[in-house]
Amino acid sequence: MRIAIPTSSGELNPHFGKCTVFAIIDCDTAKSTLLKMELVEAPPHEQGLLPRWLQQLGVDLVIAGRLGGRAQERLQGLEIPFITGAPTLAPDVLVRSFLNGSLVCQSEACTGNQRHHADGEHQQPNNATVEPGHFACG
């Protein structure tokens, strides 16, 4: 699985659309391990470009802080799942949390403390789940 995280100063940049660098992390979800991480400079800002660019990079999932409605629609249209409301932590910490099922989103895009799992399940505190493959809050 290839995960993209907008970054700034070594941590998640909460503003997806204004991000100039993305951490691109390859991981093995079966073994819950990180295989490779690289920082990639984003193309110059142009409306709608980032989702297409991430698709060209082979991204399977985006972990973000805030993600505007248009970016969400474009990612959905390209069938790239996303998680919003992620905390401002280092990209490797976020991916490890995702892989071990402990990534908790905290934003108005989420309804409470929701945990995200590498197997595609989105668990709420009462352990209710939504369909596999759905990573996004709200």
C-alpha positions as CSV (number, residue, x, y, z in Angstrom):
1,M,0.0,0.0,0.0
2,R,1.2,3.5,-0.9
3,I,0.2,6.3,1.5
4,A,0.5,10.0,0.9
5,I,0.7,12.6,3.7
6,P,1.0,16.3,3.2
7,T,3.9,17.5,5.3
8,S,5.7,20.6,6.6
9,S,8.6,20.7,9.0
10,G,8.6,16.9,9.4
11,E,5.0,16.7,10.4
12,L,1.5,16.5,8.9
13,N,0.6,19.8,7.2
14,P,-3.1,20.3,8.1
15,H,-3.7,22.3,4.9
16,F,-3.7,19.6,2.1
17,G,-4.3,22.1,-0.8
18,K,-1.4,24.4,0.3
19,C,1.1,21.7,0.9
20,T,4.3,21.8,-1.0
21,V,5.8,18.5,0.1
22,F,4.2,15.1,0.5
23,A,5.6,12.1,2.4
24,I,5.0,9.0,0.2
25,I,5.2,5.9,2.3
26,D,5.1,2.4,1.0
27,C,4.0,-0.2,3.5
28,D,3.1,-3.8,3.9
29,T,-0.3,-3.9,5.5
30,A,-0.1,-7.7,6.0
31,K,3.0,-7.3,8.2
32,S,2.2,-3.8,9.4
33,T,5.6,-2.5,8.4
34,L,6.9,0.5,6.6
35,L,9.0,-0.4,3.6
36,K,10.1,3.0,2.2
37,M,9.5,6.7,2.8
38,E,10.4,9.6,0.5
39,L,9.6,13.3,0.6
40,V,8.3,14.5,-2.8
41,E,7.9,18.1,-3.8
42,A,4.3,18.8,-5.0
43,P,3.7,20.5,-8.3
44,P,2.9,24.2,-8.3
45,H,-0.6,24.9,-6.9
46,E,-3.3,24.5,-9.5
47,Q,-7.0,23.7,-8.6
48,G,-7.6,20.0,-8.8
49,L,-4.0,19.0,-9.7
50,L,-3.0,17.3,-6.4
51,P,-5.4,14.4,-6.6
52,R,-4.4,13.6,-10.2
53,W,-0.7,13.9,-9.3
54,L,-1.2,11.6,-6.3
55,Q,-2.9,9.1,-8.6
56,Q,0.0,9.3,-11.0
57,L,2.3,8.4,-8.1
58,G,0.3,5.3,-7.4
59,V,-1.1,6.5,-4.1
60,D,-3.6,4.1,-2.5
61,L,-4.6,6.3,0.5
62,V,-4.3,9.9,1.7
63,I,-4.0,10.7,5.4
64,A,-4.7,14.4,5.9
65,G,-5.7,17.0,8.5
66,R,-8.2,19.1,6.6
67,L,-9.3,18.3,3.1
68,G,-11.6,20.6,1.2
69,G,-14.8,19.4,-0.4
70,R,-13.4,19.7,-3.9
71,A,-10.3,17.7,-3.1
72,Q,-12.5,15.1,-1.4
73,E,-14.7,14.9,-4.5
74,R,-11.7,14.6,-6.8
75,L,-10.1,11.9,-4.7
76,Q,-13.4,10.0,-4.6
77,G,-13.7,10.3,-8.3
78,L,-10.2,8.8,-8.7
79,E,-11.1,6.1,-6.2
80,I,-8.4,7.2,-3.8
81,P,-9.6,6.7,-0.2
82,F,-8.7,9.3,2.4
83,I,-8.6,9.9,6.1
84,T,-9.3,13.4,7.4
85,G,-8.7,14.9,10.9
86,A,-5.4,13.2,11.5
87,P,-3.2,14.7,14.2
88,T,-0.2,16.8,13.4
89,L,2.5,14.1,13.9
90,A,5.4,12.8,11.9
91,P,4.3,10.8,8.8
92,D,5.9,7.6,9.9
93,V,4.1,7.8,13.3
94,L,0.7,8.4,11.5
95,V,1.3,5.4,9.2
96,R,2.3,3.1,12.0
97,S,-0.8,4.2,14.0
98,F,-2.9,3.5,10.9
99,L,-1.3,0.0,10.4
100,N,-1.8,-1.0,14.0
101,G,-5.4,0.3,14.2
102,S,-4.8,3.2,16.6
103,L,-5.0,6.2,14.3
104,V,-7.7,8.5,15.8
105,C,-9.1,11.4,13.8
106,Q,-10.1,14.6,15.6
107,S,-11.9,17.1,13.5
108,E,-15.3,18.4,12.5
109,A,-15.0,15.9,9.6
110,C,-15.3,13.1,12.1
111,T,-18.0,12.3,14.6
112,G,-16.1,11.6,17.8
113,N,-13.0,9.5,18.2
114,Q,-13.0,7.2,15.3
115,R,-10.2,4.7,14.7
116,H,-8.9,3.7,11.3
117,H,-7.6,0.3,10.4
118,A,-5.3,-1.0,7.6
119,D,-7.8,-3.7,6.8
120,G,-10.2,-1.0,5.5
121,E,-12.5,-0.9,8.5
122,H,-13.4,2.3,10.2
123,Q,-14.3,1.7,13.8
124,Q,-16.1,3.9,16.2
125,P,-15.6,3.6,20.0
126,N,-18.6,1.2,20.2
127,N,-16.9,-1.0,17.6
128,A,-19.5,-0.4,14.9
129,T,-17.9,-0.6,11.5
130,V,-18.6,0.6,8.0
131,E,-17.9,-1.3,4.8
132,P,-14.3,-2.4,4.1
133,G,-12.3,0.1,1.9
134,H,-14.0,3.1,3.4
135,F,-11.4,5.1,5.3
136,A,-12.9,8.6,5.2
137,C,-14.6,10.2,8.2
138,G,-18.0,11.7,7.8
